[in-house]
Amino acid sequence: MVIASILLYYIPQITDNLLMNMLDINIDKSKFEQQFDRFIRYVLSTSSETHFLSFSSNETTSKQEGYKLDVYEEAKQNLSYKKWIESDIGTGRIHGDSVKALRISGNKNNLVDWRLIDRYANKEILKTDLSDLEGTIFNLFNNIQEESVLFGQLVESIGANYSLIAYFFFIKDKQRFLPISTNRFDKAFQLIGIEEFSTTQHCTWDNYQTYNLIVEEVQSLLNEKIKGEVYLLDAHSFLWMISGDLESDLKPEFKDFQWRNPDVSTVKREILQRQGQEVFRKKLLQYWKNKCSVTKLDYDSLLVASHIKPWKDSTDQERFDVHNGLLLTPNLDKLFDKGLISFASDGQILISSKLSDTQKKLLGLDNTLRIDDLEIAHSYYLEYHRNNIFMKS
């Protein structure tokens, strides 16, 4: 299959070399089918499930690969790039924050080798002045220069350390960029019939863009096979997993297992919803630092994980997006759910005129309440809540 359907998204930064490379790269459909069958047999054999519905709901894929979203969220929070100012360049603050974004709590980050992280933290791989490196990172996360230029500047500053550079791009935008392990993904690409492309010792912008586009094409193929929606990180997980020895853990009864895409029963949906909401709550507790988004109450067992755009109205991706959630006290959660309060994009509380002054006083509501530190990504969900749930009058 020629990878062409998603090239338009990248047109502003597609070079002639990249375009020529992409037109020459094909995924062998029959080999992809073989690897998909391996994958399905493995994830069903190693979980208690009889059907594969999605990467987020399956026990095996969630356990083995779900950490990447946690790494992304914690790294973005640790980076604190929205607090950077231009005068920070050269002071060591930006480098220090980038080290925090690499050293995730609990040693969860295996997207970059810990030895490389240590060498980066100790500036052993630094090839330019610290101010050059910090200026590049500052520009990357503030969208000041073209990403192709910044990729090259990172190579100049810290060498062709592909996994480290790709990690920074991934933390910037997980919708377009992915972490990389060159040996594993070169092996995975060969398994699906891509023989003419390699990432090993090819740390360039064009190579990285080609890599991301191949994974997007795998995502498209997986979406044709799986009932639930497949995301870019899911395709990344699929490729990582098929490059390993899946057969070693396979139960005998799954050797010749024939997979068919099932319908999702009502009971199964309820189970998936409960599991998903538990995962979502953990993410919100981490994101809001175990405090109510509004009042800052830090009694986490009392706090409720509230979807801004309701679960029933959300796509799978929106259901697990940490920006689609607020951590609220029970009374604020109920008011928010019923549309009696909402929030402006700047965090200011909006109170429905359906509540009388007496009721507002008894509920502890006043115009001083607000949510601090909202990100741009929250705006979409808050706008949905204001337009579809909030009762203005």
Buried (B, 14 or more C-beta within 10 A) or exposed (E): BEBEEBBEEBEEBBEEEBBEBBEEBBBBEEBBEBBBEBBBBBBBBBBEBEBBBBBBBBBBBBEBBBBBBBBBBBBBBBBEBEEBEEEBBBEBBBBEBBBBBBBBEEEBBEBBBEEBBEBBBEEEBBEEEBBBBBBBBBBBBEEEBEBBBBBBBBBEBBBEBBBBBBBBBBBBEBEBBBBBBBEBBBBBBBBBBBEEBBBEEBBBBBBBBBBBBBBBBBBBBBBEBBBBBBBBBBBBBBBBBBBBEBEEEBEEEBEEBEBEBEEBEEEBEEBBBEBBBEBBBEBBBBBBEBBBBBBEBEEBEEBBBBBBBBEEEBEBBBBBBBBBBBBBBEBBBBBBBEBBBBBBEEBEBBBBEEBEEEEBEEBEBEEEBBBEEBEEEBBBBBBBBBEEBBEEE
